[in-house]
Amino acid sequence: MKKIKLLIPTFFLFSTLVFAQQTEFTVEDILRVKSLNSQTLSPDGIWLAGIISDGKARFGTDHFRFRDPSYLNVRPGIPVLINTESGEQVEIFGAQARIMDLTWSEDGGTLFFFEQKDEELVLGSYNVKKNKVDYPKINNSDRITDVFGITPSPNGESIIVGMREEDWFDKAMEEYKEATEGPIVVYDGSADFLKWDQIGVTASQASLVSIDLKSGRISELLPVSSYSGIQFSENGQFLRFNETIRNKTSYSRNDESEYQVGYLDLETPDSVKYIYERNEKRRNYDWDDQGLRYAWLDSGNVLINSLESPLEEPLNLTKGKAFEDEEKEKEVKFSITSFSPSGNQLLLSSENAWWTIDSNGDNLTQIYELPKKEERDKAPSRNYIKWSEDENFIYVSYSEKDQWNRGIQRFNILEGDFEDLMTSSDLYSNWSFADESDRVVYSLSDGDRPDDVYSSTLAFDNQNRLTDLNPWVSEKKWTKSELITYRDVDGEELKGILYYPVDYDPEKKYPLVLEVYETFFNNGYRSSMNLIANQGYFGLRPSVDLEEGYPGEAWMKGVAGAINKLVEEGKVDNDKVGIHGTSYGGYATSLLITQTDRFAAAINISGKVNIISFLGDSPKIGTRNYAAAEVGQDRIGGQFWDEPLKYFQTTAVLYADRIKTPHLLLTGEGDWNVPGTNTRELYYAMRRLGKDVTWVNYMRGGHGAGWASVESDYYDQWERMLTFYEKYFFPEEKDESKED
């Protein structure tokens, strides 16, 4: 366990870096970029735990073993502790390790984790004072699983985890091998579950056990099922949980399952009680910090009860209290935001306001009126983060909608106004507040370069930089991003993120490469766009206003307006515009080039081209493809048999004869999300029609093609993409070289 003293100036560095003899940012540099992942702050706020990893951590996944219950693939990294005041950094292992689920003990003295050793997970712990890693002895041969995470007891004597007996593993492997090895596989339509759906159900289950950290003795608390929301009450008496019971395969999101919420009174052995018994409707509960009182919604009203002193009938906090006028009262439907730290108040929201109310039902008070409906599209976004310990302030994240001005504010409940604590054009994320101090930790970037981690107090008057993960970026040429506004064909105002070519000369016109998906607003380090900018191109991530039933049209309407704006401003050469996207963005790319010949080159990375045949693709993720089309991201809005024309209209392969744009298709043979066989259909169609098409299938790749493969494939994919753009942006140069 190696200790490193990290001394970093506390002032903000991005604006003062001096760049000398900068060199081009390359594919190799993408893999060098480090980040601090899995961040978790100790209750006292003194230590931040995390795992430092670079781009190479993505390699090594066997995509063909997706849903294999015997397969573990915890990504490698360097586990560290960082002192949030001094910046002292402790490498827990002194080297890379494969660990996950970093979890602090209640007293902040121990960090628990799972570590992958060979093909199994083991439970580990790190003692902060002793600077020592230990592996608690467990008197059982069953297998620990990460499916329920790690829940330490308040007294530090035990932890709660999921565990699987050998017969569970045998059953799971039998299901998996039958589906993958055969030799004969039967898919019975009358079975309760689709075969891979059943495998997924089995994978989500385990028994819930308590492990005594001194003796290693294991006590089963709950039998094999699918649990979530496992949490102790502050006094350690109660352990609550949510349970999901799936009864059969569903083609919508919530049907064919039952839900219940229960708790164990650990002072009474074998006592399982339920505050919500098996029901087809899911119910969400909000709990106070003590884990004793809980609140929920019923028909827009807030009800409350307690584990410690349960009422026979829950108390309705809000009914009839918002307004005296009965008709106006009916219009108010509450949502629960949070209990206050003491548990004596709740913060609520309605369509038009924020409210507070005492937990006994007294003093319902409107504390903030939201902007009127017609003004909300342009009003800043504010999202709840934390209630101050003195209960006088509410901390919220802040972001304006027409410019990059974002950060954190606090709302003064007594005064009814907001105060800027830290807002700027920089990008803030990963807010983490200590439970027992005024320490806060967050990530910060100028919006273009990779972020680093900072700490402060709740006054935000002294910012302390804790990491300098990528000091070498000052030696590299870097893009500059800009938020642009444009209108689509329907006149709707949209935003996009424009990335300037390095060494930009405003007197020149540049090629443009679009990276499409859905809606973009915040910038932030984007390796692909920085690499594109280093090729001497503009990069653009445009937003689209996707409409259910007509997603193909929306991409065309939005993307065209963005390109036109940049061409009209004299920034972009209209003959040198390319486009690519991954997954849903790849799907969009292939659809777009059936509608326009605006692009000089187009690249589809792991995106489907036939939404009809896609309904039966991706067997390992069950019914997802049907749900995505009917009620999800694909936005068709109905079943194929009810809306066949909409499925036809969003299937690029049916319009392959219209394509005039050179098209590069990139897939991964092990892609369990969008199988390469779907994308392959467009290759065969375009080739049959004599179109300019190339299909590259990475035999070790997954979703993301060569980017989700081995390191050599990662380099190969980028080389192919950049060469493809160069070839079609500057065809005359290629022709001249042939003549020479």
Residue, then its C-alpha position, 0 to 999 in steps of 0.5 A: m500500500k503505497k502512499i503518495k503526497l500529491l501537492i496541487p495548487t488549489f486555484f483553477l488551472f485550465s485558464t492559465l495553462v501555457f501550451a508550448q510545442q503542442t503535438e497532435f492528439t492521437v488514438e494512443d492518447i485516447l487510451r492514455v486518458k485517466s479518470l477516477n471512477s466508482q467514487t465514494l466519500s467517507p461519512d466524515g468527508i475526510w477520504l474519497a475512495g475511487i478507482i483510477s483507470d485509463g482507456k485500456a481498461r475497456f479491453g479484455t471482455d469476452h462478449f460471447r460470454f454475455r449472460d454466462p453465470s460463470y463469467l466475471n469481468v471486473r475491469p482493472g484499475i488502481p484503487v486509491l484513497i484521497n484525503t479531501e483536505s491535504g490531497e494525500q493519495v493512498e494506493i490501496f494495493g500499490a498496483q492494479a486490481r479488479i475490484m468493485d462496489l466500494t462501500w464505506s463502513e458507518d464509522g468511515g474506518t473501513l472500506f469494503f469491496f468485492e475483488q475478482k480472483d480468477e473466476e470468483l468474487v471475494l469479499g475484501s476490506y481496507n482498514v484506513k488507520k492500519n493501511k491494511v487490506d484484509y479478506p474476512k474469513i467466510n465459513n461457507s463454500d457458497r459463492i458471493t455475488d455482487v447482484f445486491g451490492i454490499t450493506p454494512s451494519p451500523n455497528g460494523e460487526s457484519i455485512i449484508v451481501g447476496m450469496r448463491e449455493e452450488d445448486w443455484f449455480d448448477k441450475a444457471m449453467e444448465e439453462y445457459k448451456e442448453a441455450t448455447e450448446g444444445p445440441i438441440v434447443v427447443y423454444d416453446g411458445s407456451a412456456d412462461f418465459l422466453k428462454w433467454d428471459q428465464i436465464g436473465v431472471t435466474a441471473s438476478q436472484a440470490s439469497l440475502v445473507s449476513i456475514d459476521l466479520k469476526s467469526g465468518r459465520i453466515s446467516e441467511l436472512l431472506p431466501v433466493s429472490s430478486y432484491s433491491g434497496i437493501q438498507f439498515s435503519e440508523n439504529g440497526q434494528f431494521l433491515r428493509f428491502n424491495e422484492t420483484i417477483r417475475n411471473k412470466t415474460s412481458y412485452s411491456r415494461n411492468d406487466e407480468s411482475e409483482y412487487q413488494v416492500g418489506y423489512l426484517d426486525l433484527e431483534t426478533p428472529d425470523s420476522v419478515k414483515y411487509i409494508y407493501e405486499r405482492n402487487e402488480k403495481r410498483r410503489n416507491y417509498d422515500w425514507d428519512d435519514q434514520g430509516l424509520r419513517y417512510a412516505w409514498l404517493d397515493s392519487g397525488n397525496v403524500l402518506i406517511n408511516s413508521l416502522e418503529s411506531p406503525l399506525e394502523e392507518p397511514l397519515n395522509l399529510t396533504k389531502g385538502k391542505a393545498f388550497e381552500d378552493e376544492e376545485k383548485e385543490k384537485e389540480v395539485k398533485f404532489s411528488i416527494t423530493s426528500f425528507s429533511p435531515s431530522g425527518n421532521q419535514l418533507l420537501l414536496s413538488s407539484e406541477n407549479a411549485w415547491w412545498t414543505i410540510d411537517s411530518n405530522g401533517d402541519n404547516l403545508t407551505q409553498i416555498y417557491e413558485l415555478p416559472k409559468k408553463e410558457e416560460r419553462d422551456k427557457a427557465p434554468s434547470r434546477n435539480y435537488i441535491k441536498w437539504s442543509e443540516d440546519e434545514n434552512f437551505i436546499y442545495v440544487s444543481y443549476s444549468e441555464k438552457d441557452q448558454w453554458n452557465r452551470g454549477i450549484q446554488r442554494f435556496n434560502i427557504l426562509e427568504g424564498d430566493f436562490e444564491d449562486l454558490m459556484t456557477s460558470s461555463d465550466l462543467y460540474s458533475n459527480w456531486s458527493f456530500a459528506d453525511e457527517s461534515d460540510r465537505v463536498v467533492y465534485s468533478l470539474s472540467d473546462g468542458d473540453r478536457p478530461d475532468d479532475v476531482y475537487s473538494s470544498t466546503l458547503a460555503f464553496d469559498n475555498q476550492n481544493r484540487l485533489t487530482d491531476l490525472n492527465p497533466w500531459v494534455s497541456e502538451k497536446k492540441w485540443t479542440k474548443s467547443e461551442l454551444i450553437t443554436y439553430r432551427d429545424v425544418d419545422g422552426e423548432e429551436l435546437k442546440g448542438i455542440l460544435y467542436y473547432p478544428v485545432d489551429y482554426d483559421p476563421e478565413k478558411k472553410y473546413p470539413l465537418v463530421l457529425e456525431v449523431y444520437e439524440t439530444f445534446f447540450n452539455n459539452g465535456y471531454r469527448s475523445s472522438m470529437n477531439l480526434i476529429a478536430n485534430q484531423g483539421y475538421f469541425g465536429l458537431r453533435p447536433s440535437v434532434d426533436l424526435e417525434e414518436g412514430y416518425p424518428g427518421e424524419a426528425w433526424m433529417k429535419g434537425v441535422a439539415g438545419a445545423i449543417n446549413k447554419l455552419v455553411e451559411e456562416g462560412k465555417v464549413d465546406n458544403d461538399k465535405v460533410g461526413i456523419h457517423g453514429t454508434s448504436y442508435g446513432g448508427y441506425a440514424t446514420s443509415l436512415l439519413i443517407t436514404q433521405t439525402d445525398r448531402f453527406a460525402a461519407a457516412i459510417n454506421i457503428s453497431g447500428k441496426v438497418n432493419i427494424i423489422s428483422f431486429l425485433g427477433d434479433s438480440p436474443k440474449i436481451g429477451t424482449r428488449n427489441y420489441a419494447a424499444a420499438e413499441v414503447g421505447q427509444d425507437r419511438i415507433g409507438g405501436q406493434f408492427w402488425d398495427e403500424p407496418l408502414k412506420y416500421f417500413q419507413t424506418t428500415a434503411v435496407l428497404y430504401a438502399d436503392r436511394i443511397k448515393t453516399p459511400h457507406l462504411l458499416l462496422t460491427g462486432e461478431g460478439d455484439w449481443n445488443v445489435p448483432g452484426t447480422n442485422t447491419r450486414e443486410l444493408y451491405y448485401a443490399m448496397r452491394r447488389l445495387g452496385k453502391d459504394v459500401t464496405w462492411v468490417n466485422y470485428m470477430r472479437g468485438g462487441h457493441g461498438a465494433g472495434w472500439a469494444s474489442v482488443e486494442s489492435d482492433y481499436y486502432d484499426q477502427w479509428e484508422r479505417m474511419l479517418t481514412f474513409y473520411e479523408k478519401y471522400f473529403f479530398p477525392e481529387e487529391k487521391d486521383e492526383s496521386k494515382e496519376d503521379 
